C-alpha cells in the first residue's frame, strides 16, 4: 500500500524553499512548478501555504501540517 503524502505545508519562521523541498524529498524545481504563485523563491513568509506534492488528478486535496 502506498504511503499517503501530505499535499501542503505551512511556512514557518526560518524556512526556505530548499529546506522545505529536502524535508519532503522533492526538488526546488518541483516546488516552484507546483506553486506558480511564488514569484520570488527567496521571498516566502511564515503562514504561506505551499504545495509540496504534485496535484492529485481526482479526489480531495489532502491535508496540511506545520513541522516542528
N, C-alpha and C positions, 0 to 999 in steps of 0.2 A: 504494500500500500504506500502511495506517495505521501511524503510529509507535506502538510499544509504550510504554505509560505505566506508570511504577512505581506499585505499589499502596500501599506502606507506606513510612514514613520513621521513622528512629530519632532522637529528640530529642537534641540536643547542648547543651552549656552555652552560654547566651546566646540560645537560640532562644525565640521566642514564636509563638503561633498565627498572628498576622497575617503575620509574616515567612515562616513555612512556607507559608502559603496563597499568598503572592506568588511564592515560589520555584517553586511547582507550578502557577501560573496558574489557581488556583481561588479561591473566596471563603471568608471565615472561616465564613460560614453553612454552606457545603458541608462544610467540615472538621468542624464541630460535628454536622451531620446524619449524617455517616458514622462518627462516633466517639461514640456515646451514653455511653460510659464516662467521657467528660470532663465532670465535674460543674461544674468551675470553670475557664473558659477562661483565667484569669490564673494558673493553678497547674498547670504541666506540669513534668516533671523530666527531666534527662538520662537516657537509656536507655528512656524511654517509647516505645512503638511505636504510631504513629498512621496511620490510613488517609488517603491523600492523593489518592485517585481513587475513583470510585464502585465499589461491589462488582460483580464480574463475575457474570453470570447463570449461566454454566457454565464449567467448566474450573478450572485452578489459580488460586492466589491471587496469582501474580506474585511479583516479588522485593521486596527491601527494600534500602535503602542508607543510608549516612550521608554527608552532604555535608561538604566541607572548608571 
